[in-house]
């Protein structure tokens, strides 16, 4: 590897021979050697090995690409996020690339990527940081997929995102906060009206997961436009099982959240669905209980949140526990 690093011809030829071996384990070894060499010609070898038919070889090449940090390799590394067998290795390599990988990852949030790819892209952007990474995340506060959107918000939390009060970004965050609160109200109402019958168990469980994701999203959005230390401390308290910590967390929210948001936020953070219509009472609205068939049909027809792709997509994903 030392000879390859200084451009020794024999070492380069030997590496090329290893990379062309018919044995996957040997090609994987070639990838590791190329990663340690950090020589321009080793990047060409890694570019070939990143497209190798063997997942073992590609995994080794991904790790090596992360060590070399060669910009020319980032598009191939980013493409590996689309293979679930390689997603973890690709993400680890991209994190090593730092802020330079933001240009490769930003398109993954544009809507064309599969959900798992977009989630991983958001997670990596939150870890690498930088102005370009934050800009890519800010642009997708309202990402259609709720699970991806939550990952975007978590990434912005890591980057300590805090828009200037009264700015366009501040308005955008508050608008998305209203959307999340409306979405949560719908979820609570539907789950409240579902009968406790086995036929509705899967739907009820899916709604419970969606409600919890809504809670987390709302707390994160609140942390962007309120005191982040207080909001995130409340978030930690609500995650605890003890009644005392949850009560303290609600008190923190009570004194921190703006008056116009407080009733709905507190109603959502409490275990309110066990008590019919407490959401409506806290929010100052009326409560109406709808027949189970009406609620079930609304789940099928629903487009949950601005810009989502339609109810049947939601229904398949949620009922399947995705």
C-alpha positions, 0 to 999 in steps of 0.5 A: 500500500505504501508503494501504491501511495507514491505511484509505484507502477508494480503496485498499481498493476498488482492492484488492478490484477486484484480488482479484476479477480474472479473471486469476490473476496479478492476484489473486496481486498482490492477495495480495502487496499485502494481505500488505504492508498488514497492515490488518485488512481485508486479512485478509478479502481474503486469506481469500478468496484462500486458497480461490482455485482457482488454485494460483499465487494460493493460494501468494501468499496463503499467503506474505502470510498469513505476513507478516500473522500474522493468527490468523484465517487460520491454520486456512486456512493449516494446511488448505493442508498437505493440498495437496502443491503448496502444502505448502512455502508453507503450512509457511513461512507457519506458521513465521512465525506462531510459537507461535500456530500450535500450536493449528492444527497439533496436530490434524494429529497426532491420526491423521486426517491423511495421513502427509505432512501429519502429518510437515510439522506435526511439523516446523513444531511443532519450529521454532515452539517453545513449550509447546503445540508441545512438548506436542503432540509429546510426546503422539505419541512413539509415533505409528503411522507410523514416518516421522512418528514420527521427525519428531516425535522430531527436532522434540523434539530441536530443542526440547531435550526432556528429561523429569525422571528418574523422571517419567511422561514419562521412563517413556513415553520409555523404554517407547517406546525398548523398542518401537523396539529390539524393532522393530529386532530384528525388522527385522534378523532378517527381513532376515538371513533373506531370500535374496539373490534379485531377487524379494526385492530390494524387500523387502530395501531397504524393510527397510534403510530401516526399520532406518535409521529405527529407528536414528535414532529410538533415538538420539533417544530415548536423547538425551532420557534420557541426556546429549544432547550425548554421544548426539548427538555419537555420532549424528553420528559414526555418520553419517560414512563413516570407520571411525575416527569410527564406532568413536569413536561406538560408544565414546561410546555404550558409556560413556553408555548405561545397562547394561540397554540397552547390548547391544541399542543397540550391536548395532543401531548396528554393521553387525551384519546382515552377521554372523549372529546378532550381535544375539542374541549382544550382547543375550544372547538366542537366535538362530533362522534361519527359512525365507524363506517364513515371513519373507515371510509375517511381513512381510505379516502384521506390525503393525510397532510399537504401534498401527500400522494393519496389515501391508498398509499397511506393505507398500505404503508400504515397497515403494513407497519412501514 
